[in-house]
Amino acid sequence: MENLIPLIGWHRAGWVVILGPGTTTTIYIAIRDIAEMLSAKPSVQNPIVEFGGEDLSMLNCVAQLQEALERRLRVLHVPLRLFD
């Protein structure tokens, strides 16, 4: 979760800024998890290390952050067309 906080533009005042509707899902993988997986010695017979992350939207991330903080956050959606 600590890796997602910069992505959702969380402000201590209780605002979250999301570009667009925030419904597109993405698979997030923490860099610490990757480092841990790669530090384990892979099998000589199978040198490929497979790993994956959780499929989340920005709105899912906000919901998890609200749960962790035990408080409601206000969401400001910035239309993507402003960046065209």
C-alpha positions in Angstrom: 0.0 0.0 0.0 2.8 2.4 0.8 3.8 2.2 -2.9 0.4 3.3 -4.1 0.1 6.4 -2.0 2.2 8.6 -4.3 0.3 7.4 -7.3 -3.1 8.5 -6.1 -2.1 12.0 -5.1 -3.3 11.7 -1.5 -3.2 14.9 0.6 -3.2 15.0 4.4 -6.2 17.3 4.2 -8.3 14.4 3.1 -8.4 14.9 -0.7 -7.4 12.4 -3.3 -6.7 13.6 -6.9 -7.4 11.0 -9.6 -6.8 11.6 -13.3 -9.8 10.4 -15.3 -12.6 8.2 -13.8 -10.1 6.0 -11.9 -11.8 2.8 -13.0 -9.1 1.3 -15.3 -7.4 -1.6 -13.5 -3.6 -2.1 -13.4 -1.5 -4.8 -11.9 0.7 -3.3 -9.2 3.8 -5.0 -8.0 5.9 -3.6 -5.1 9.6 -3.3 -5.9 10.4 -4.8 -2.5 8.4 -7.9 -3.6 10.4 -8.2 -6.8 13.7 -7.8 -5.0 12.7 -10.5 -2.5 11.7 -12.9 -5.3 14.9 -12.3 -7.2 17.1 -12.7 -4.2 15.8 -16.3 -3.8 17.9 -18.6 -5.8 15.9 -19.9 -8.8 16.1 -23.6 -9.7 18.9 -24.4 -12.1 16.4 -26.4 -14.3 13.9 -23.5 -14.4 15.7 -20.1 -14.2 12.4 -18.2 -14.9 10.9 -16.5 -11.8 7.2 -15.8 -12.2 5.4 -13.3 -10.0 2.3 -11.1 -10.2 0.5 -8.3 -8.4 -3.0 -7.3 -7.4 -5.3 -6.0 -10.2 -6.6 -2.7 -8.8 -8.1 0.6 -10.1 -7.3 3.9 -8.6 -10.7 3.9 -6.9 -9.8 0.5 -5.4 -6.6 2.0 -4.1 -8.5 4.9 -2.5 -10.9 2.4 -0.8 -8.0 0.5 0.6 -6.3 3.8 1.8 -9.6 4.8 3.5 -9.8 1.5 5.2 -6.1 1.7 6.4 -6.6 5.3 7.6 -10.0 4.6 9.1 -11.4 7.8 7.6 -13.3 8.9 4.5 -11.4 10.7 1.8 -12.8 13.1 -0.8 -12.0 12.3 -4.4 -11.4 14.9 -7.0 -11.5 13.5 -10.6 -9.5 15.6 -13.1 -10.7 15.0 -16.7 -8.1 13.5 -18.9 -9.1 15.8 -21.8 -7.4 18.6 -19.9 -4.1 17.0 -20.9 -4.8 16.6 -24.6 
